[in-house]
Amino acid sequence: MISVLLATYNWPQALSLCLQALKQQTDNDFEIVICDDGSKEDTKKLIEKFQLNYPVNIYHLWQEDLGFRKTLILNKGIHTAKGDYLVFLDGDCIPQPDFIAQHRKLSEKNHVVTGSRILSTESLTKKLCDSGQWSSKLLGATALIWGFKGLINKWLALFIKLPNHPMRLYKEFEWRRIKGCNMACWKSDALEIGGFDETLIGWGHEDADFIYRLQSQGVIRKSGAWATEVIHLWHKIANKETAERNAAIVRAKILAKSN
């Protein structure tokens, strides 16, 4: 079974769209573990409402809001997950209806998949959140309109799905195209490296560190582009100072490994 580790923090409108999209998946052999980094009561109430009528199990993990501690709550999610394959998704991302199915197709022992995202504009994000409704059936025709109007930065990947192929494999670690909002690995591999590095506090690069350490243990990275794209809702960029600090920590690990 697949466990979707869904990270969220104080944006119930976006989380609602994400949960609606997951409810409309073509493959329902999965569970959802919501990894909540200290959201307020409105997020809890939203989750409880979805739990009442949902095709798969939803579990809600919550920790006190003591600043950006995504690594800590994700590690709790890894240990809680009942599935042997983990798909990491952020609550500000809307998956396509075949998101789970595509990740299952790409899953392979001793491999980690780094997925891709489609960026939405501020105006489109506001429109979607204000409506509060998501329909995967209307995505095809609507995506064309969004693309022509420049409301999303790319749209072909919503219609063209490339199969599993050796060309998806990375020969060595590359920092680029690692998106923690969309990636997947085996639970056993995540546990083998001790999960996410909890010393990486604040926004930025905990995903690159996670992938680097997996690859250092011999896990092969595979691209999930042109198969697993999610629509990433617009939001303001987080504190770049923490990102720079975390990046320095990851670079130090890479340098120590190479010496």
DRENZA-911357 format. One line per 3 residues: number of its first residue (from 1); their letters; for each residue z, y, x of C-alpha. Coordinates in steps of 0.1 Angstrom, whole numbers. Example, Ala and Ser with C-alpha at 12.3 -4.5 7.8 and 13.67 -1.06 7.14 Angstrom:
2
1	AS	78 -45 123; 71 -11 137
END
This chain:
259
1	MIS	0 0 0; -6 36 10; 22 61 11
4	VLL	12 98 7; 36 120 26; 32 153 7
7	ATY	48 183 25; 58 213 4; 78 245 5
10	NWP	83 270 -23; 48 270 -38; 50 250 -70
13	QAL	17 264 -83; -2 249 -54; 19 217 -56
16	SLC	10 213 -92; -27 215 -85; -23 189 -57
19	LQA	-4 165 -79; -29 169 -106; -57 160 -82
22	LKQ	-37 129 -69; -32 118 -105; -70 117 -109
25	QTD	-77 94 -79; -102 65 -82; -78 44 -62
28	NDF	-42 42 -76; -27 18 -51; -4 43 -35
31	EIV	29 61 -38; 38 98 -32; 68 108 -11
34	ICD	72 146 -15; 87 159 18; 104 192 6
37	DGS	116 216 34; 141 234 12; 122 246 -19
40	KED	140 262 -48; 149 248 -82; 114 255 -98
43	TKK	98 230 -74; 124 204 -83; 118 209 -120
46	LIE	80 207 -116; 83 174 -97; 106 160 -124
49	KFQ	81 169 -150; 53 150 -132; 75 120 -126
52	LNY	78 115 -164; 41 106 -168; 24 97 -136
55	PVN	3 66 -127; 21 60 -94; 57 65 -82
58	IYH	67 99 -70; 98 103 -47; 113 136 -39
61	LWQ	130 142 -5; 147 175 -1; 165 192 28
64	EDL	184 225 30; 163 255 38; 174 263 73
67	GFR	140 276 85; 107 257 91; 118 221 98
70	KTL	87 202 87; 91 177 115; 125 167 103
73	ILN	116 162 66; 84 143 76; 104 119 97
76	KGI	126 113 67; 95 106 47; 82 81 72
79	HTA	114 61 70; 115 63 32; 78 53 27
82	KGD	73 18 13; 37 16 23; 25 3 56
85	YLV	-2 30 59; 7 67 58; -15 95 46
88	FLD	-2 130 55; -11 158 30; 2 193 24
91	GDC	11 206 -10; -13 235 -6; -43 212 -4
94	IPQ	-63 198 -32; -78 163 -25; -111 150 -39
97	PDF	-109 121 -64; -119 96 -37; -94 109 -12
100	IAQ	-72 78 -12; -103 55 -14; -119 72 16
103	HRK	-88 70 37; -85 33 28; -120 27 40
106	LSE	-114 44 73; -80 27 79; -81 3 108
109	KNH	-54 -13 129; -44 7 160; -62 38 148
112	VVT	-51 72 135; -74 93 113; -76 131 116
115	GSR	-91 144 84; -108 177 76; -103 206 52
118	ILS	-124 231 33; -110 267 33; -108 286 1
121	TES	-107 324 -2; -77 344 -14; -95 352 -47
124	LTK	-104 316 -55; -68 305 -46; -54 331 -70
127	KLC	-78 320 -98; -69 283 -94; -31 290 -92
130	DSG	-32 313 -122; -51 288 -143; -26 260 -134
133	QWS	-53 234 -142; -73 211 -120; -102 188 -131
136	SKL	-118 165 -105; -147 159 -130; -157 195 -128
139	LGA	-154 197 -90; -191 188 -83; -208 216 -103
142	TAL	-181 241 -96; -182 235 -58; -218 245 -57
145	IWG	-210 278 -74; -181 283 -50; -203 276 -21
148	FKG	-231 300 -32; -205 327 -38; -188 322 -5
151	LIN	-155 312 -21; -152 282 2; -164 280 38
154	KWL	-183 247 34; -194 225 5; -219 199 17
157	ALF	-190 176 27; -180 174 -9; -213 157 -17
160	IKL	-223 138 15; -199 110 25; -206 94 58
163	PNH	-195 57 64; -171 43 89; -189 43 123
166	PMR	-181 40 160; -193 76 164; -162 87 146
169	LYK	-140 76 175; -126 100 202; -126 87 238
172	EFE	-97 110 248; -73 135 234; -88 167 221
175	WRR	-67 194 206; -93 207 182; -98 195 146
178	IKG	-63 181 143; -50 191 108; -15 180 98
181	CNM	-24 187 62; -48 157 63; -43 128 86
184	ACW	-33 91 84; -18 64 105; 1 31 103
187	KSD	38 34 96; 45 10 125; 26 32 149
190	ALE	45 63 137; 78 45 141; 68 33 176
193	IGG	66 69 189; 97 80 171; 78 100 144
196	FDE	74 138 148; 91 157 176; 120 174 159
199	TLI	124 199 188; 92 215 175; 109 240 151
202	GWG	88 265 132; 51 265 123; 25 251 146
205	HED	12 222 166; 36 194 155; 4 177 143
208	ADF	-13 179 177; 18 166 194; 20 137 170
211	IYR	-16 127 176; -13 132 214; 17 108 216
214	LQS	0 82 194; -31 83 216; -8 81 247
217	QGV	5 48 233; -30 34 230; -37 43 193
220	IRK	-74 53 189; -82 86 171; -109 85 144
223	SGA	-125 115 127; -121 116 89; -146 144 85
226	WAT	-174 140 60; -152 116 40; -117 129 34
229	EVI	-121 167 30; -94 185 11; -96 221 -3
232	HLW	-70 242 15; -57 270 -6; -55 304 11
235	HKI	-21 317 23; -9 342 49; -7 329 84
238	ANK	28 319 95; 47 332 125; 24 328 155
241	ETA	53 331 180; 66 297 171; 31 283 173
244	ERN	27 296 209; 61 282 218; 53 248 203
247	AAI	19 247 220; 36 253 253; 59 223 247
250	VRA	29 201 239; 9 213 269; 39 205 292
253	KIL	39 169 279; 2 166 286; 6 181 321
256	AKS	35 158 329; 15 128 317; -15 137 339
259	N	6 142 371
END
